[in-house]
Amino acid sequence: GSPEAILETLRVRYRESVRATLESVSQMGAQLAARPDAAEVIDALRREVHRLRGSAGSYGFHDLSRLAAALEERLLQWATDATVDRGERSVLVRRFAEALRRDVLGEEDAAEPTGRVLVLVGVEDPQASGIEAE
């Protein structure tokens, strides 16, 4: 087949492999919600993100590759400083998972509400989840 057809076949296979990675990243994000300083989770997540950084770029998902590079730097900081982003670690990982779902799989996150985005500054997650806007 043509180079374009071959690349598209590879991208389809890549998307299939990303589903498992997405599940893994989401689970690690949930673990960080419970234990933000879990070194083994941070290390495993860093390895996943590093792998994604390279593979996303190879398959033409350059925005995701850049996002992965930024998160990888953050994860290195988390590994050496328990205070960096401590309260937001699981949220940052969840946002990365949402970007992965959207950019590679072309899916919106089912938990993501449609309509306007309401940014709540200084409001804790449990508090924020109970807020509804008309």
C-alpha positions in Angstrom: 0.0 0.0 0.0 0.9 3.6 -0.1 2.9 5.3 2.6 -0.3 7.1 3.8 -2.2 3.9 4.0 0.5 2.2 6.0 0.8 5.2 8.3 -3.0 5.1 8.9 -2.9 1.4 9.7 -0.1 2.0 12.2 -2.1 4.9 13.7 -5.2 2.6 14.1 -3.0 0.0 15.9 -1.5 2.7 18.0 -5.0 3.9 19.1 -5.8 0.4 20.1 -2.7 0.2 22.3 -3.4 3.6 23.8 -6.7 2.3 25.3 -4.8 0.1 27.7 -2.3 2.9 28.5 -5.2 5.3 29.1 -6.7 2.8 31.6 -3.4 2.5 33.3 -2.7 6.2 33.5 -6.3 6.8 34.9 -5.8 4.2 37.6 -2.4 5.7 38.6 -4.1 9.1 38.8 -6.7 7.7 41.1 -4.0 6.1 43.3 -2.3 9.6 43.5 -5.6 11.0 44.7 -5.4 8.7 47.7 -1.6 8.9 48.2 -0.1 11.9 46.4 3.5 10.9 47.4 3.4 7.2 46.4 6.9 6.9 44.9 6.2 3.6 43.1 3.1 5.2 41.4 5.0 8.3 40.4 7.8 6.2 39.0 5.5 3.9 37.0 3.5 6.9 35.7 6.8 8.6 34.7 7.8 5.5 32.7 4.3 5.4 30.9 4.4 9.1 30.2 8.0 8.9 28.8 7.0 6.0 26.5 3.9 8.0 25.4 6.0 11.1 24.8 8.1 9.2 22.2 5.3 7.1 20.6 2.8 10.0 20.3 5.4 12.1 18.4 6.3 9.2 16.1 2.6 8.7 15.1 2.0 12.4 14.5 0.3 13.3 17.8 2.7 16.2 18.4 0.5 18.2 20.9 0.2 15.1 23.0 3.9 14.5 22.8 4.6 18.0 24.1 2.1 17.6 26.9 3.7 14.3 27.9 7.1 16.0 27.9 5.8 18.7 30.3 4.1 16.1 32.6 7.3 14.0 32.6 9.2 17.0 33.9 6.6 17.5 36.5 6.7 13.9 37.5 10.5 14.2 38.0 9.8 17.1 40.3 7.2 15.1 42.2 9.7 12.3 42.7 12.2 14.6 44.4 9.9 17.1 46.2 6.8 15.8 48.0 5.4 19.4 48.1 5.3 20.2 44.4 1.7 20.1 43.1 0.8 17.8 46.1 -2.9 18.8 46.1 -3.3 18.8 42.3 -1.4 15.7 41.3 -4.4 13.5 40.6 -6.1 16.4 38.8 -3.1 17.0 36.5 -2.9 13.3 35.7 -6.7 13.2 35.0 -6.3 16.1 32.6 -3.5 14.4 30.8 -5.7 11.2 30.5 -8.5 13.4 29.1 -6.1 14.9 26.5 -4.9 11.4 25.6 -8.5 10.3 25.1 -9.5 13.3 23.1 -6.3 13.7 20.9 -5.5 10.1 20.1 -8.9 8.3 20.4 -11.0 11.3 19.3 -13.4 10.8 22.2 -14.6 13.3 24.7 -14.4 12.2 28.4 -17.8 10.9 29.4 -17.5 12.6 32.8 -16.8 16.0 31.2 -19.9 18.2 31.2 -21.0 19.9 28.1 -21.6 23.6 27.9 -19.7 26.4 29.5 -16.5 25.8 31.5 -16.6 27.2 35.0 -13.2 27.7 36.5 -13.2 27.7 40.3 -10.0 29.1 41.8 -9.2 28.2 45.4 -12.1 25.7 45.7 -11.2 22.2 46.7 -12.3 19.3 44.4 -14.9 17.8 46.8 -16.5 21.2 47.2 -16.3 22.0 43.5 -18.0 18.8 42.5 -21.2 19.8 44.4 -21.5 23.2 42.6 -23.9 23.4 39.7 -24.4 26.3 37.4 -27.5 27.3 35.6 
